[in-house]
Amino acid sequence: MLKQQLNQKLLQKLSPQQIQLMKLIQLPTLAFEQKIKEELENNPALEEGREQSDDISAEDIERDNSTTEENEQIEAEDINVDEYLSDDEIPDYRLQANNYSADDEESKVPITGGKSFHEYLIEQIGTFPLPEQDQLIAEYLVGNIDDDGYIRRDLNAIVDDLAFTQNIMVEEDHLEKILQLIQSLEPAGVGARNLQECLAIQLRQGEGGFHQRLALEIIEDFFESFTRKHYDKLIQKLELDEEDLRLAILEITRLNPKPGNSTSNSNRNVQVVVPDFTLRINDGDLELTLNGRNAPELNVSREYREMLETYRDGQKKDKAQKEAAQFVKQKLDGAKWFIEAIKQRQQTLMLTMGAIMQYQKDYFLSGDETKLRPMILKDIADEIGMDISTVSRVASNKYVNTPYGTFLIKEFFSESMKNDSGEDVSTREIKKILEDFISEEDKRKPLTDEKLAQLLKDKGYPIARRTIAKYREQLDIPVARLRKQI
């Protein structure tokens, strides 16, 4: 038998305004500027510049959704802004409340112009007097070159592809000859099938001095010994002195292991860093300012406010007038919400970064990374009385300009470890000491992870060898064998 029951549930649901604020907090300066431009384009009730003193007061926008006249009153149900949530003119953030999670991140791929890497290669192929079929084969080979400049497929597989997809029958030997033609193109090293071939191509195209010829011999005949840095074996097998080997290796290190990235389009992923905060020291005190581009002057359109007054005070209330009043009220609400969200964003950014500045005051006053305190998101969240997710959004993708350089804010967060004295120290501090040890080591006999662990232990940081290896990898520092120089 079915039973009907009534249950009460307490659910927390984010309002569109809260989602709007969270998304704005997460945006770095450049993306924030773009968001403002989009909002100005989409909402005619939002304007740039200071608000005029003789404008209609903000209370006019707070009035309920009905318009009134002496003999007739339109109830709130008649002008319900929520009915317009599916309208194309509604700001995007109001629609996103029903379709996206508050934690969703938006990413846009910038459109770049100019000639692509593959177009550049095909253009060069056009300068050779090739038969039509060889031209098609060459272009097909170029299509198999990846962004690093390599062909990472077996030639016999390409022979099969040409037969099945292009109806072109070619022998592998002939395909090899066309590949050699491609390998003569610019940038030097393009079309190689592996790193060894890439370096050899570049060395063959050089001026051909003694040390360059020696470098070519090392790459062609002793590549494994070279990559493993077995320099003693190279000196013995090539019957060289140490200086000649050093100069030959110097020739190799000047080569480009990724020739595809040497074209003009290789800069397509470069991003401009615009600091969101500026931190300065003034008479021994820290001063924090927010980038002025994060504090635009916006106001609600006077024209739209007066328009709403006109609709409210009008004598005739037909359907068209009601719809017009709804549209104007919706735009005014959207503009007001957006301006308020920007103000709250500014306050949240300054409050959070201010807490980080005070927490790491010793570092910001001295620039000594060893004075960075262990700090996690919860430390700042507890300090300012906000949620951890809010602190995370502030720290994400934002930069602060300091007297010691411009840094990503999240770099100041680190876990803690205890030293011999039982004090909590930042893992950032330990990594800095590790970097110093490696930078000062004898490159002829680099320090192993075991030796680094012992040095840190002697300094008061008892850390396991495995942890040293983890920190070294995070710092993008190779193992001792690969740091060896002669």
N, C-alpha and C positions, 0 to 999 in steps of 0.2 A: 504494500500500500504506500502510495506516494505521500510524503509529508512536506508541507511547505514551511519554511523557516525564514525568519528575518535575522540577519546578522549585521552587526556594525563593524566596520573596518576603518582604521585610521591610516590613510595613505598620504605619502608626501609626494606631491607632484610639482615640478618646476614650472613657474609661470613663463610666458614668452619673454617678459622683461628680464627675468633671472638668466635665462638662456642667452639672451642678447648680451648681458653684462659679462657672462663667463667667456663667451666667444671674443668679445672685445678685449678682455684682459689678456687672453692668450696671444693676441696679435702683436708682432713686433712693429716698430715704427713705420716702416715702408708699407707693410700690409695694412696697417691701421689707416694710413693716409689714403690708400686705395679704397678701403671700405667707406671712408667719409665721402669720397668722390662719387662712389656708386649710390650712396644714400641721397646725396644732393641731386643726382640725376633722377632717381626714382621717386623722390618725394618733393613736390613743388612747394610744400608748406615749410620746408627746411631751407634756411638761407644762411649765407656766410656773412660775417661782420657783427658788430655790436648791436645790441637791441636798443631801439630808440626809446627815449624816456616817455614819449607821448603815446606809445603803443597801448593797445588794450591790455589790461592786467591779466596776469596768468590765471586769475580766478575765473575768467570767462571761459577758459578751456576746460576748467574743472566741472562746469555745469553738466547736469545729466543729459542723456541722449535725446530727450524730447525737445521739440520747439513749441513755443506757446503763442497764443494770440488772445485777445480779450474774450471772444465768444467761443473759441474752440481750443482745446488742448490735445496735443498728440502725445499719447502715452509712450513710455520708454520702450514698450514692446514694438512700437511702430518704427523706431529708429534704433535698431540693435546692431551695434558695430560687429558683433560676432557673426551675424549673417553674412558679412562680407569677407570672411576668412578665406573664401575660395576665389575672391576677385583678383584679377591679374595685377591690379594696381596696389595691392597690399605689400608692404615692405617684406623682403625675404625672410627676415628673422622671425616674423609672425607665422609664416608658413612652416619654417623649420621646426617649430616647437612640436608639431605633430608628426614629423617625419624623421628626425635625427635625434640621436642621443646627445646629451650635453657634453660628452667626452669625445665626440667625433671631431676629427681634424680636417680642415679644408686645405687642399694643395692644388696649386695651379702651375701648369708647365708653361714657362715663358716661350713666346714664339721668337725664333731667331731667324735673321735673314742671312744672305750671303750664299756662297757656293759650298756645297757639301763636300766631304772628303772623297766620296766615290765619284762625284761629278768632276772633281779636280783630276782624278786619275784617268777617267774616261776621256777627258779633254786632251790629256797628254798622249793617250793611245792614238787619238785622231791625227797626230803629227807623223805617225809612221805609215809608210806605203804598204799596208797589209792587204792581202786578198779578203774578199768579203767574208768568207767563212772564218778566217783567222781573226778578223775584227770581232765577229760575234763571239768566238771562243774567248778572246781577250776580255771582252766586256763581261762575259759570264764569270770568268775568273775574278775579275774585280768585284763582282757581286758577292763572291764568297769571302772577301777580305773583311775581317771584323774591325771594330773601331780602334783596336790597338795596332792595326796594320798587318795582321797575320792571316795566312790561309791555314786553318787548322784541320783541313780535311785531306784524306789520302787522294792522290791523283787518280788512282783507279776508280774511286767512288765518283769523282767528277766526270771521268770518261763515261761511266754508266749513266749519270744524270744527263749529260749532253745527248746521249743516244736516245734516251726515253722521253726527255722533256723538250729537247730542241731539234730532234731528228738530225743530229750532227754526229757523224762517225769520225772518230779521231783516235790515233794511236797514242799511247801514254808517252812515248818518246817525243812525239810532236807537241803534245801538251806541255811537256817539260821545257821545250824550247820557247814556247809562248810565255810560259811562266818566267823564264829568265829575262825575257823582254820586259815584263811587268816589274821585275825586280831591279831594273835599271831606271825606273821612274823616280821622281821625287815625291815624298821625302825618302832619303836613302834608308834602305832596310825594309821598305814596304814589300809585301808579297812573300815574306819569309815564312817557313813552316814551323820554325821553332826559334828560340832565343839564340842558339849557337849560329844558325844560318843568318839571322838578322844582324848580329854583330860582325860576322864575316863579310857580308855584303857591304856594310858601311866601311870596313877597313880596306876592302878592295877598291872602293871608289875614292879613297884618300890620296894624298900626295905620294905615298910610298917611301917614306924615310926609313932608316934602319929600325927604329923602335916601333914604327907602325908595322913593318914587315914581321918583326919579332912578335908583336901582339897578334897578328894574323896567324902565325904559326901556333901560338899558344891556344887560340880559339879553335883552330881546326884540328890540332893533334893532341892537345892536353887540356881540353875543356873541363873535364871532370876534376882534374887536379886543381885547376884554376878556381872553379866554383867552391871547392872544399878548402881553398886557401892553403893547400899543401905547397908552400913556397920553397921549402927545402928541397922537395922532389923536383920542382921545376928548375931550380938552380943546378941541380946535379944532372938532370937529363939534357938540359939545353946548354950546359957548360957555360953558364953566365956568371957575372959578378952580381952582387945584390943591387947595385945602382942601376944597371941596365934593366934588370927585372922590374924595379920600381918604376922606371920611365915607361916601360912597355905596358905595365898595368895602368899607369896614368892615361895612356892612349885609350885603353879599353873603357875606363871609367868616364871618358868624355863622350862615349857613344850614347845613342838614344835607344833604350830597350823597348820603347813603345812608339815607333815612328808615326803611327796613326794619330797620336795626340799632338804631333808637331805642326799640324795644319792650323789655319786661322780659326777654324771652328772648334778647336780644342778648348777654347775659353768659354764655351757655351754654358758651362755649369758654374762659372765664377759668380759669386754673389757679393753685392756691395754691403758692407757692414756699417750700419748707422747706429751709433750708441743710443740707447733709450734713456740712459742716465749719465750724468756727469758728476764725478766726485772729486772735490778739491780740498786741499789743506790750507786753512786761513788762520794764521797766528796760533798754530797748534791744535786747532779744532777742525773737525770734518764738516764739509758743507756738501749737501746733496741737492741736485737740481734735476728736474725732469726735462727731457728734450722738448723744446718749445713746439715742435711739430706734433707733440702728443696733446697739446692744449689748444685746439682750434677755436676760433670765435664763431659760434653758431647761434642762431636765434630762430624763433618761430615767426613765420611770415605774417606781417601786419595785414597784408591784403587778404589772406585766408581767414584771419580772425574777424575782420570786418565782414567778410563774406558770410561767415557763420552767424554773425549778429543780424545780417540782413535776412537770412533764411528764417531765423528764430522770430524776428519781429514782423515778418511778412503777413499779409492778411489772407492770402490764398494758400491752401495747403493741399495741392494735388499730388499725385504720385510722383511726378517728375521733380517737384520741389523737395519731397521727402528723400528721394534718392540722391539729389544734389547735396542736401544737408548731411546725409549719411557719409557721402564721399568726402566732404570737407572736414567733418568731424574726425573721420578715420585718419586723414592725412595730418591733421593737427595733433591728434593723439600720438601718431607715429613719430612726428618731429619732437614732441615733448619727451617721449620715452627715450629717444635716441640721445638727446642732449643730456638728460639725466644720467643715462648709462655712461656717457663719456666722463661726466663729473665723478661718478663713482669709480670708474676705471682709474682716473688720475689719483684719487684718494687711496685706492687699493695698492697701486703701484708704488706710490711714495711711502705708504705705511710699511709695506713688505720690504722694500729695498732699504728703508731707514732702519728696520730691525736687523737686517743682514749687516749693514754698515756698523751698527753698534756692537753686534755680536763678534765681528771680526775687526774691531777697532784697532787692536795692536798691529795687525797686518797692514791695514790701510794707512796707518800713520808712518810705518817704517818701510813697507814694501818687502819685508823679509818673509818669505814663504814658510819658513820654519815656525813662524808665529801664528799661522792659521790654526784656528781651533777646530776640533771635530764638530761638525754641524750637519744635522739632517733636517729634512723638511718639517718634522714634528717640532723641532726646537723653535723654529720661526713661527709655526702655526700657533703654538702655545703662547708665544710672546705677544702676538698681535690679536689673539682670540679669533682666528679664522680657521677654516677647514684646510687640511693638508693639500687637497686638490687645488685650492685657490693659490696657495704658495707655489705649487708645482707649475701652475699656468703662468704666474709672474716670472718664474725663473726660466721657463722654457723659451728658447730662441730669442732671448733678450741680452743686450750687452750693456756694460757699464764702462765709461771712460774714466780712468784713474791716472794719477801722476806716473804710474809705472806701466801704462799701456791700456789697451782695450780688451776686456775679458768677457767671456760668456758667464752669465751670473751663476749658472748651475755648477761651474768649476769650483766655486767656493764651498760647495757642499761635499762632505767626505765622511766616511765612517771613522770610528775611533779604535785605537789599540792602546794597550797599557805598556809603558816602558818599565825598566828595572825598578824605578822608584814608585811604581804603582799609579803613576799619573796617566790620564787619558791624553793621547797625542793623535793628531790627525794623520790619516794615511797619506794625505797630500804632503805633509811634512816629511814622511818617510820616503816617498817617491822623489822628493826634491834632493834629499841626502843621497839617495841611490843614484840619481842623475849626476850629482857632483862627483861621486866616486868614479863613475864610468867615464866622465869627461876628463878626469885627471889621471886615468890609468895609463900605463905604458902600453901603447898600441902594438908593440912587438910581442907583448905577453899580456893580453887582456885578462881581466879578472873573471874567473868562473863564478857561477851562481853560488857555489859553496863558499868561495872566498868572500864574495859580497855579503853573504849571510853572516860570516864571521866578523867582518868589519863592522856591520850594523850592530851585532851583538856586543862588540867591544865598545861601541858608542852608546850602548844602553837600550838598544832596540832588539829584543830577542825574537827574531823572525825566522821561520823555517825556510829552507832552500826552495821548496815548492811555492811558497808565497813570494819569494824574490822573483822566481820565474814568471809568476802571474803579473806582478807589478811591472817587470821589464817588458812583457808583451803589451801591457796597457800603454806603456810609454813608447811603444814601437821601436824598441831597442833590440837588435839581434843578439844571438848567443855569442859567447866569447870567441869561438872559432871564426865566426863571420865578421867580427870586429877587428880581426888581426890585420896589421899593416906592416910593411917592411920599409 
